[in-house]
Amino acid sequence: MMNTSIAQLRYQPTFPANYHPGIGIIGCGSIVRQAHLPAYQKYGVHVVGVYDPLAAATEGLQAQYGIQKVYSSLDDLLGDPAVEVVDIATFPDVRIEIMRLALTAGKHILAQKPLALDLDQAREVISEADRLGLKVAVNQNGRWAPPWRIATLLVQAGAIGEVISITHLMDVNFERINGTRFDTVPHFLLYDYCIHWFDITHCWLDGKHIQSIRAREYRLPGQPAESQADWGMWSEIQCQDGTSAMLRCVGGSHSQQNGHYFWIHGTRGTVRGCVLPERFVELDNQDGITSIPFEGQWFPDGFAGTLGELLCAVEEDREPFNSARHNLQSLNICFSACQSAEQQGQPVLFPGF
Ligand SMILES: NC(=O)c1ccc[n+]([C@@H]2O[C@H](COP(=O)([O-])OP(=O)(O)OC[C@H]3O[C@@H](n4cnc5c(N)ncnc54)[C@H](O)[C@@H]3O)[C@@H](O)[C@H]2O)c1
């Protein structure tokens, strides 16, 4: 790929030309307020109504976002023919059952991450959706964080040749999760947080045969006594052909330049950049180093990317890029990493499908 054609990369969220279905949001907690609704407002998505068993969760949303209805029950939302697609943003413990009910009601689904508590649950929902001819996509919104999206398009276009190595450095501070539900989620770091990093790594390793996975999770010196989740981790993904990926998280970092930095090395070049915050992305190959300008951020634009891709897939009757089926491999990597961490970092042979 010539660096001159980089300007043509279509990295921004895309919505269908002629399909503008009503969306129903189930579960209206912090991420819906922080990212789903701001993204949908920015991109003109038609949200018909919302439902949350906690009255305070939906308070003020109608006025702020011009939403027509606050449903008083899940049945009311699922029974409304104006809702064609549901966006389920609860935690995974209750989400699978809601997904089953939504499929029975004939709705396409966008499900928050992590998709499920185990692979069997996820597979079951995928089979049921297939049987009913409905689409299930996962809200792996990081796939549309502009630097990651640009990197994915560059890898797919062969701009760096064949991928040989992926490196993520997560330079972050988790003080903000103290006292929240996230602090008590088992394997918070590997399962809830790093699912985005396992997922994007899976996208960049597309077509490679993963052989084994290792991971450790640990408390960091200086981590507050009251915090329960581990703030430090590393994980290594090894492929049969010698390609590898390494994730390292320093979750107690004190730095003026926090960020989630990444490098994708290929046989003919390198892509590097940073997300959260979205600092930069550049292509380094035989044509030189090209800094790629972009607009938007993971929060909230990535959240439009996932929904837009699902709606385009419905309109075009194809599998969405962020389909639950594609995400199964990311979950598989994630669960293998958790298993390895429980065995003090012993390699776990990667279970195929
Ligand atoms: N994609 C991202 O980048 C991102 C970021 C943060 C959180 N998340 C994920 O989003 C999910 C929710 O996170 P959150 O921070 O918004 O949590 P939250 O606790 O703030 O919100 C969850 C909401 O779900 C509601 N709920 C519970 N049971 C329900 C049911 N049966 N039906 C309908 N609603 C129900 C709760 O009342 C609550 O309002 C988690 O899976 C989390 O991992 C994703």
PDBQT file of the ligand as one rigid body, heavy atoms in Angstrom, charges set to zero:
ROOT
HETATM    1  N1  LIG A 401     -17.327  -1.245  26.071  1.00  0.00    +0.000 N 
HETATM    2  C1  LIG A 401     -16.701  -0.611  26.956  1.00  0.00    +0.000 C 
HETATM    3  O1  LIG A 401     -15.747  -0.016  26.652  1.00  0.00    +0.000 OA
HETATM    4  C2  LIG A 401     -17.227  -0.723  28.356  1.00  0.00    +0.000 A 
HETATM    5  C3  LIG A 401     -16.875   0.218  29.345  1.00  0.00    +0.000 A 
HETATM    6  C4  LIG A 401     -17.444   0.078  30.604  1.00  0.00    +0.000 A 
HETATM    7  C5  LIG A 401     -18.304  -0.981  30.880  1.00  0.00    +0.000 A 
HETATM    8  N2  LIG A 401     -18.565  -1.894  29.894  1.00  0.00    +0.000 N 
HETATM    9  C6  LIG A 401     -19.400  -3.073  30.144  1.00  0.00    +0.000 C 
HETATM   10  O2  LIG A 401     -20.766  -2.685  30.153  1.00  0.00    +0.000 OA
HETATM   11  C7  LIG A 401     -21.485  -3.485  31.093  1.00  0.00    +0.000 C 
HETATM   12  C8  LIG A 401     -22.180  -2.535  32.078  1.00  0.00    +0.000 C 
HETATM   13  O3  LIG A 401     -21.219  -1.725  32.703  1.00  0.00    +0.000 OA
HETATM   14  P1  LIG A 401     -21.647  -0.364  33.504  1.00  0.00    +0.000 P 
HETATM   15  O4  LIG A 401     -20.388   0.247  33.961  1.00  0.00    +0.000 OA
HETATM   16  O5  LIG A 401     -22.588   0.449  32.702  1.00  0.00    +0.000 OA
HETATM   17  O6  LIG A 401     -22.390  -1.008  34.741  1.00  0.00    +0.000 OA
HETATM   18  P2  LIG A 401     -23.533  -0.359  35.652  1.00  0.00    +0.000 P 
HETATM   19  O7  LIG A 401     -23.629  -1.187  36.877  1.00  0.00    +0.000 OA
HETATM   20  O8  LIG A 401     -23.317   1.115  35.800  1.00  0.00    +0.000 OA
HETATM   21  O9  LIG A 401     -24.848  -0.559  34.754  1.00  0.00    +0.000 OA
HETATM   22  C9  LIG A 401     -25.501  -1.786  34.605  1.00  0.00    +0.000 C 
HETATM   23  C10 LIG A 401     -26.992  -1.470  34.535  1.00  0.00    +0.000 C 
HETATM   24  O10 LIG A 401     -27.679  -2.683  34.240  1.00  0.00    +0.000 OA
HETATM   25  C11 LIG A 401     -28.906  -2.638  34.955  1.00  0.00    +0.000 C 
HETATM   26  N3  LIG A 401     -29.481  -3.979  35.070  1.00  0.00    +0.000 N 
HETATM   27  C12 LIG A 401     -29.174  -4.957  35.960  1.00  0.00    +0.000 A 
HETATM   28  N4  LIG A 401     -29.962  -6.045  35.755  1.00  0.00    +0.000 NA
HETATM   29  C13 LIG A 401     -30.764  -5.732  34.697  1.00  0.00    +0.000 A 
HETATM   30  C14 LIG A 401     -31.795  -6.416  34.009  1.00  0.00    +0.000 A 
HETATM   31  N5  LIG A 401     -32.147  -7.660  34.374  1.00  0.00    +0.000 N 
HETATM   32  N6  LIG A 401     -32.396  -5.816  32.975  1.00  0.00    +0.000 NA
HETATM   33  C15 LIG A 401     -32.064  -4.570  32.596  1.00  0.00    +0.000 A 
HETATM   34  N7  LIG A 401     -31.086  -3.842  33.219  1.00  0.00    +0.000 NA
HETATM   35  C16 LIG A 401     -30.458  -4.422  34.260  1.00  0.00    +0.000 A 
HETATM   36  C17 LIG A 401     -28.534  -2.031  36.303  1.00  0.00    +0.000 C 
HETATM   37  O11 LIG A 401     -29.659  -1.540  37.011  1.00  0.00    +0.000 OA
HETATM   38  C18 LIG A 401     -27.556  -0.952  35.860  1.00  0.00    +0.000 C 
HETATM   39  O12 LIG A 401     -28.209   0.302  35.668  1.00  0.00    +0.000 OA
HETATM   40  C19 LIG A 401     -20.459  -4.433  31.733  1.00  0.00    +0.000 C 
HETATM   41  O13 LIG A 401     -20.483  -5.663  31.085  1.00  0.00    +0.000 OA
HETATM   42  C20 LIG A 401     -19.125  -3.730  31.476  1.00  0.00    +0.000 C 
HETATM   43  O14 LIG A 401     -18.037  -4.639  31.371  1.00  0.00    +0.000 OA
HETATM   44  C21 LIG A 401     -18.064  -1.752  28.661  1.00  0.00    +0.000 A 
ENDROOT
TORSDOF 0
